């Protein structure tokens, strides 16, 4: 009981068992609030799960989900490659203004850029990928450039005392030294990709996807179906987030030790 009560005390670390109890209680409360919500227009959980079964069996939700998942993965791969390449190049002063300009692009809306990207890459899947890549890259560069800039000067000096060349210093300190942060930034931006998916697939519906299906259901005010699709997107997004986190723990186990020391 003491472990449970400690979750209400500031600056204390709760045990894993206590946190499981907290999560279970909060999940039950959320379901109760959903059931007794005063807004009659909102669908109930049974209606949502019934709509989910209908969408999956009759309207091909599973295939649409695969289409969107592969689209998100492709965009994430391009984002990681372009963003990390640009961020690592900031060790050279020539590329720092470029990285800063890309980071400022996070204030731009995609709708106003759709015509530009259409001229550059055409329509269809290429347009959707390019829009997702742009939307994720501006935030990826912002976060990763900050991580590289925050590397203590002492790490560079320590590498130089080992008689490393400057490019070897970049590899050891910047690339390998921030690899765990790069995975964490990728994890965050993968979530941004799912958030942007509906808008991107609404702009170009050539291949369908859960985003296009969600917009169609929302247009006809099928709220149970809308909630069901959102639930599927949330579940897949959480699964992907967990998978990236597991990958980080496997390839960068030292990251957990660093957090414990902090």
BADREN-26348 format. One record per atom (N, C-alpha, C, CB): residue in one letter; x, y, z. Coordinates in steps of 0.05 Angstrom, whole numbers, plus 5000, padded with zeros to 4 digits. Glycine has a CB too. Layout:
N
aXYZ/...
***
This chain:
262
x501749765000/x500050005000/x501750255000/x498150005024/x504050245014/x505850475015/x506850544987/x508150425034/x507350334971/x508350384944/x506350524927/x509150124930/x503750464931/x501650594916/x501250884925/x498950444920/x501350934950/x501051214960/x503351394952/x500651214990/x505651274947/x507951434939/x507651554912/x510551264940/x505851454896/x505451574869/x504251854870/x503651394852/x503251934894/x502152194898/x504152384911/x499652184914/x506552284916/x508652454929/x510452564907/x510252294950/x511152814909/x512952934889/x515752834890/x512953244891/x517052814867/x519852744865/x520552464876/x521552954879/x518652274873/x519152004882/x518951824858/x517151924904/x520451604859/x520351404837/x518551174846/x523151304830/x516451114830/x514550904837/x515550634827/x511750964826/x514850424841/x515650154832/x513950084807/x515149954855/x514949874793/x513549794769/x510749674775/x515149574754/x510449544798/x507849434806/x505949654812/x508149244830/x506949864826/x505150084832/x504250234807/x506550284851/x506050254787/x505350394762/x503350224746/x507850444746/x503549954748/x501549794734/x498849824746/x502349494736/x498649854773/x496149904785/x495050174777/x496449894816/x496750374776/x495850644768/x494750644739/x498150844770/x496150514721/x495350494693/x492650354691/x497450354676/x492350134706/x489849974705/x487450144715/x490049724721/x487950284737/x485750454748/x485050674729/x486650574775/x487050804717/x486451024699/x485050924674/x489051164691/x485750684664/x484450574640/x481550514647/x485850314631/x480950404670/x478150344678/x476650604680/x478050194704/x477850814693/x476451064696/x475851194668/x478151264712/x477751164649/x477251274623/x474951134609/x479751244606/x474750874612/x472450724600/x469850804613/x472850424603/x469850834640/x467450914654/x466451194645/x467850914684/x468351374642/x467751644633/x466551634605/x470151834634/x467751454588/x466751434560/x463851324560/x468651244544/x463351124578/x460651014579/x458551214588/x460550774597/x459251374608/x457251554620/x457551844609/x457651564651/x458951884588/x459252154577/x456552264570/x461052144552/x456052524576/x453352634571/x452752694542/x453052894587/x454752674525/x454352744496/x453252494482/x457052834483/x450652494476/x449352264465/x450352204437/x446352314464/x451452404423/x452352354396/x454852184394/x452852624382/x456352174416/x458852014416/x458151714417/x460652094440/x459551554401/x459051264401/x460051134426/x460251134377/x458750924435/x459650774458/x461750574450/x457250634472/x463350464469/x465350264462/x464150024447/x466650164487/x461849914454/x460749684438/x460249774409/x458149584450/x459250014405/x458750114378/x461350144362/x457250374378/x463350234375/x465950274362/x467150004354/x467950414380/x467049804371/x468149544365/x466549394344/x468449364390/x463849444344/x462149334322/x462849454296/x459249374329/x463349724296/x464149854271/x466949764262/x464150164275/x468649704281/x471349614274/x471149344260/x473049584299/x469549164270/x469148904256/x468048934228/x467448724273/x466149114225/x464949164199/x467049274179/x462549354201/x468549474189/x470549594171/x472649384163/x471949824185/x473449214182/x475549014177/x474648804158/x476548894203/x472148704162/x471148484146/x470048564119/x469148334161/x468748794118/x467148874094/x468449094077/x464448954102/x470049264090/x471149494075/x474149494072/x470249754089/x475449284080/x478249254075/x480049424092/x478849304046/x479349464117/x481049634134/x483849514137/x479749654162/x484049254138/x486749134141/x488549204118/x486448834143/x487549184093/x489249254070/x489949544070/x487849174045/x488049714077/x488550004078/x490650064099/x485950154084/x490549914121/x492549964142/x495349884133/x491849794167/x495549664118/x498149584107/x499249804088/x497949314092/x497449904071/x498350124053/x499450364067/x495950204035/x498050444088/x498850674104/x501450624119/x496650774123/x501650384130/x504050304146/x506550314128/x503650034159/x506350194105/x508650194087/x509350474077/x508050014062/x507250634073/x507750914065/x509251064088/x505151064060/x508451014112/x509751154135/x512551054138/x508151094161/x513050794135/x515750684137/x517650804116/x515750384135/x516650824091/x518250934069/x518951224075/x516850914042/x516951374084/x517451664090/x519451684113/x514851804096/x519151514133/x520951524156/x523851454148/x520051324178/x524151264130/x526851194121/x528151424107/x526750944103/x526751554089/x527751794075/x528352014095/x525751894054/x526652054114/x527052264134/x529552224150/x524652284153/x530051974159/x532451914175/x534951954159/x532351624185/x534951864134/x537251884117/x537952184111/x536851734091/x535952334103/x536452614096/x537052784121/x533952734082/x535652744142/x535952904166/x538652854180/x533752854186/x539352594183/x541852534196/x544252624179/x542052234202/x543952594153/x546152684135/x546552984138/x545452624107/x544353134139/x544653424141/x545653504169/x541953564136/x544653374190/x545453444217/x548453384222/x543753294238/x549353144212/x552153084215/x553953274200/x552652794207/x552953384178/x554553574162/x554753844176/x553253614135/x553153894197/x553454144212/x556054174227/x551154174231/x557653954228/x560353984239/x562054164222/x561653704242/x561154204197/x562454394179/x560754654178/x562754274150/x561954884183/x560455134184/x558755194160/x562355364189/x559655094136/x558155154112/x555255054113/x559555024088/x554754834126/x552154714126/x550354804149/x552354414128/x551354954168/x549755034191/x547455224184/x551455174212/x547855424166/x545555584158/x543455424144/x546455814140/x544255224128/x542355054114/x540654894133/x543754864094/x541954774153/x540454624174/x538554804189/x542354484193/x539455054195/x537755244209/x535355324192/x539255494216/x535755354165/x533455414148/x531455194146/x534555484120/x532454944145/x530654714144/x529054694170/x532254454140/x530354744193/x528954734218/x526754944220/x530954774241/x527155174208/x525155384208/x522655304192/x526255644198/x522955104175/x520755014158/x518454884174/x521654814138/x518954834200/x516854714217/x514454904221/x517954624244/x514855164214/x512655354217/x510855364192/x513655624223/x511655224171/x510155224145/x508055014145/x512055184122/x505755074134/x503654884130/x503954734104/x500855024131/x503154474104/x503554314081/x501654384058/x503254024088/x499254484065/x497254544044/x498454744024/x494654654057/x499754954034/x500855154016/x503155053999/x501655394031/x504354824007/x506654713992/x505854483974/x508754624012/x503354403974/x502554173958/x503154213929/x499654113963/x502454453918/x502854503890/x505854493882/x501654783882/x507554593900/x510454593895/x511454303893/x511954743916/x510554133912/x511453863913/x510353703889/x510653723939/x507853773881/x506753643857/x508353703832/x503853733853/x509253943829/x510954013807/x513653863808/x511454313805/x514653823832/x517353703835/x517253403832/x518453773862/x515353273843/x515352973844/x512952853830/x515452883872/x510953013821/x508552903810/x506552843832/x509152653794/x504452693825/x502352623844/x502652343855/x499652663831/x500452243865/x500351963875/x502151923899/x501151783853/x503351683899/x504951603923/x507351783927/x505951313919/x508651873905/x510952043908/x510252303923/x512152113881/x507952413917/x507052653930/x506652613960/x504452763917/x505352383967/x504852333995/x507452284010/x503052083998/x509252143998/x511852094012/x513352354016/x513551893995/x513352523995/x514852773997/x513652954018/x514952913970/x511052964020/x509753134041/x510353034069/x506753144036/x510252774072/x510852654098/x513852704106/x510252354099/x515552664086/x518452704091/x518952994099/x520052634066/x517753184085/x518153464092/x517153514121/x516753644072/x514753424126/x513553474153/x515153354176/x510753364153/x516353124171/x517953004193/x520853114193/x517952704189/x521953174170/x524753264169/x525153524184/x525553294140/x523353704181/x523753964194/x523953934225/x521554164187/x522453754236/x522553704265/x524853524272/x519853574274/x525553334255/x527853164260/x530353324261/x528052944239/x530753504241/x533153664241/x533353854265/x533253834215/x531053964272/x530954144296/x531953994321/x528154244300/x530953754326/x531653604350/x534453504349/x529753374355/x535253384326/x537853254324/x540153464323/x537953084299/x539653684310/x541753894310/x542253994338/x540954124291/x540154014354/x540454104381/x542053904398/x537654154394/x541553644393/x543053434407/x546053454400/x541953154400/x546653494375/x549453514366/x550753764378/x549753514336/x549353984378/x550354234388/x550954214418/x548554464383/x549354044432/x549654014461/x551953824469/x547053924473/x553353704450/x555553534458/x557753694472/x556753394432/x558553614496/x560553764510/x563153784495/x561053644538/x564454004497/x567054044483/x569153854494/x568054334487/x568853774519/x570753594531/x570953324516/x570153544560/x568653234504/x568752984489/x570453014464/x565852894482/x570253234451/x571953284427/x574853294435/x571153544413/x575453434457/x578253454467/x579353184475/x578353644490/x577653014487/x578552754495/x579252584471/x576452614512/x577552604450/x578152444426/x580652544413/x575752474406/x581152804413/x583652904401/x586152824416/x583553214399/x585852794443/x588152704458/x588952414451/x587652724488/x587052264440/x587651994431/x588751984403/x585051824432/x589552224393/x590852254367/x588952174343/x593352084366/x586452224347/x584552184325/x584552414306/x581652134337/x584152354280/x583752564261/x581052694265/x584052464231/x580652934253/x578153074257/x575752914247/x578253344244/x576052774224/x573852614214/x573352374232/x574452524185/x575452264244/x575052044263/x573652144288/x577851914270/x574352394296/x572952514319/x569952544312/x574152794325/x569352624288/x566452654280/x565052384282/x566252764252/x566352174272/x565151904272/x564751804301/x566951704257/x566751834318/x566651724345/x564851884363/x569351704357/x565152154362/x563752324381/x560952404371/x565352574386/x560752484346/x558252584335/x556352364326/x558752774312/x557352184309/x555651974298/x555051754318/x556951854273/x557151624328/x556751404347/x555951514374/x559251244350/x556951744382/x556351854408/x553451944412/x558052074414/x552152004390/x549252094391/x547351894379/x548952364378/x548351644375/x546651444361/x544051384376/x548151194356/x544251374402/x541851314418/x539851554417/x542551264447/x540951804417/x539152034414/x537852034386/x540652294418/x539351944365/x538251934338/x535851744337/x540451854318/x536151514350/x533951324351/x531551444365/x534751054364/x531951584387/x529751704402/x528451924385/x530751824428/x529952084371/x528752284354/x527152154331/x530952474342/x528151934320/x526751784300/x524051684311/x528351554289/x524151594336/x521751494349/x519651714352/x522451374377/x520451944359/x518552164362/x517452254335/x519952404375/x519052254314/x518152344288/x516452134274/x520552424271/x516851884281/x515051674271/x512151734280/x515951394280/x511851824304/x509151904314/x508052144298/x509251964344/x509752334292/x508952564276/x507952464249/x511252764272/x509252264237/x508352164212/x505552054213/x510251944202/x504851904234/x502151804237/x500152024241/x501951604260/x500952234255/x499152464259/x498552604233/x500352654279/x500452614215/x500152754189/x498852584168/x502852854179/x498652324173/x497852134153/x495052194141/x497851854164/x493152264158/x490452314148/x490452544128/x488552374171/x491852764134/x491852994117/x493252924090/x493253224130/x495452784092/x496952724067/x495352534049/x499652594074/x494152324061/x492552144045/x489952264036/x491951884061/x489152474049/x486752624039/x487452804015/x485652794061/x489952904014/x490753063992/x491052893966/x493453203998/x492152653969/x492452473947/x491352203954/x495552453938/x489052133943/x487751883950/x488151663930/x484751933954/x490251683915/x490751493893/x490851203903/x493251563878/x492251153925/x492650883935/x490850823959/x495450833943/x489151003967/x487450963990/x489050994016/x486250683990/x488550814035/x489850834061/x487850894083/x492051044060/x488750854108/x486850904130/x486151204132/x488050804156/x487951374124/x487351664125/x485051734107/x489851824118/x485151634082/x482951684063/x480351554073/x483651574035/x480551314084/x478151184095/x477051344118/x478750904104/x478751454135/x477851614158/x476351864149/x480251684176/x477451994128/x476152234118/x473452174106/x477952374097/x473251944092/x470651864080/x468551824102/x471051614063/x469351684123/x467451624144/x466751884159/x468651424164/x468652054163/x468052314176/x466252484159/x470652454182/x466552474133/x464852634115/x461952564118/x465752594086/x461352304122/x458652204125/x457752194154/x458351934112/x459452294172/x458752314200/x458252044213/x456352494205/x459851844204/x459751584216/x461751574239/x460351354195/x460851674262/x462751714284/x463751454296/x461451874306/x462151244296/x463150984307/x465450884290/x460850774308/x465150914263/x467250824245/x469751004248/x466250834216/x469251264252/x471551454256/x473051374281/x470451744258/x471751324303/x473051244328/x474450984324/x471051234351/x473350794309/x474550534305/x477150564290/x472650344290/x477150724268/x479650764253/x481750904269/x479050924227/x480851104285/x482851244303/x484051044323/x481451474317/x482350864333/x483350664352/x485450484339/x481050494363/x485050414314/x486950244299/x489550394294/x485750154272/x489350644286/x491750804282/x493350834308/x490951084271/x491850884330/x493250914356/x494650654363/x491150984377/x493350424359/x494450164367/x496950114350/x492449944363/x496850154324/x499150104307/x501450294314/x498350124277/x500750544318/x502750744326/x504150674352/x501551024328/x502650584371/x503850504397/x505550264394/x501650454418/x504650074377/x506349844371/x508949914358/x504849644354/x508850094339/x511250184325/x513150324345/x510650364302/x511950494362/x513450634382/x514850444401/x511650834398/x513450244409/x514650044427/x516949894413/x512549844437/x516449824387/x518549684372/x521049844369/x517449614344/x520850104363/x523150274361/x524550304388/x522450554351/x522950324409/x524150334436/x525650074443/x522050394457/x524549854435/x525949594440/x528449574424/x524049364433/x528449674399/x530849674383/x533049854396/x530249784354/x532150074407/x534150254420/x535350114444/x532750514429/x533749974460/x534849834483/x536749604475/x532649724501/x536249484452/x537949264443/x540649364433/x536549104422/x540549574417/x543049664404/x544549874421/x542549774376/x543050004439/x544350204456/x543650164485/x543450494448/x544449934497/x543749884525/x545050084544/x544649604533/x547150214535/x548450414552/x546750654557/x551150494540/x544750704539/x543050934542/x541450924568/x541150964518/x540550674575/x538950644600/x540750694624/x537850354601/x543250614623/x545050664645/x545550954649/x547750524641/x545751104626/x546151394628/x543751534641/x546551514600/x541351444634/x538951564646/x538851504676/x536451454633/x539651264684/x539651194713/x541651374728/x540350904717/x543951434716/x545851604730/x544851884733/x548551594715/x543251974713/x542152244714/x540052264736/x541052334688/
***
